[in-house]
């Protein structure tokens, strides 16, 4: 962000210099104002970009944790299932004590698989998939903000070059590109893109 602000400051200095030493005083001042506006939009777009990046990382960590917890529940469920199967294969499986252990192990497997009051595998998988969806959405927003930031940086450079070269068509191009990038950035920030 500091590079962008330095570029904007240099452009305003060029505009001031051109205003003192050249004939198109009004256009240099207008371009300086435009660069200041573009720099402000650039700063806001970079804040949106960083926010989307942080949200992406947060959801990524959450999804990873949810899947790790899911895997741990899966292992525990498989162990209790294997315990129940092993106990059921014993010759004295009809013994009431062993039958009670088999029933307890199978009940634990059912609870680990689907526990509406807690976090069974079914609930953990759904939560992890929601985190992945949110993560992917934030990653997409991050990339859209990158496009906005790049376009605003190019617009600032075009405005700077227009002051130095006194080619007003570059300033018009900078204004159009910056305005379009600003509108697109607003659409990304509001969730319309």
Phi, psi and omega in degrees: 000328182292327176298319180295318179291324176296318178298317179296319180295317178298320179296318179294324176295318176298319180295320178295316178298316180295325179294326180283328189243005183223164184289320188280072184296314183298317183290324179296320179293319178297320179293321177298319177295318179299318179296320178298318178294317178298321179295321178294318177296323178296316179299317179293320179295322178293325175295318177297321179297314180294322179297315179295322179295316178296319178296320177302312182295321179297312180293327178296315179295319179298315179297319179297316178297316180298318179291325177294318178295320177300315180296321178296318177296322179298316180296314179299317180298316179296322179294316178295323177296317178294322177298315180297318179295320180294315179295324180291336181274354179290149180296332181257036182295339180283347178304131183305324180293317180288320178299323178293321178294321178297313180297320179294319179294317180293324177294321178295321177300315179297319180293321179292329180284317184213106181232090183302332179278338185235222181233084174280174180302320180300314181291320180294321179295318178297318179295318179295321179292324175296319179296322179294318179298314180295321178299312181296323178297316179293325177296320178295315177301319180302314181293323177295318177295326175300320179296316179299314180300314179298317180295320179293323177296318178296320179298319179295318178297316179299319178296320178298315180295325181295327178291316183291316184272347183061033175258103185291339178297327176294323178294320177297315177299319178297318179296317180294314180296315180295318178296316178297317179295321179296317178295319178295319178298321177296318178297320177295316182296325180275356180083017180273347182242000000 
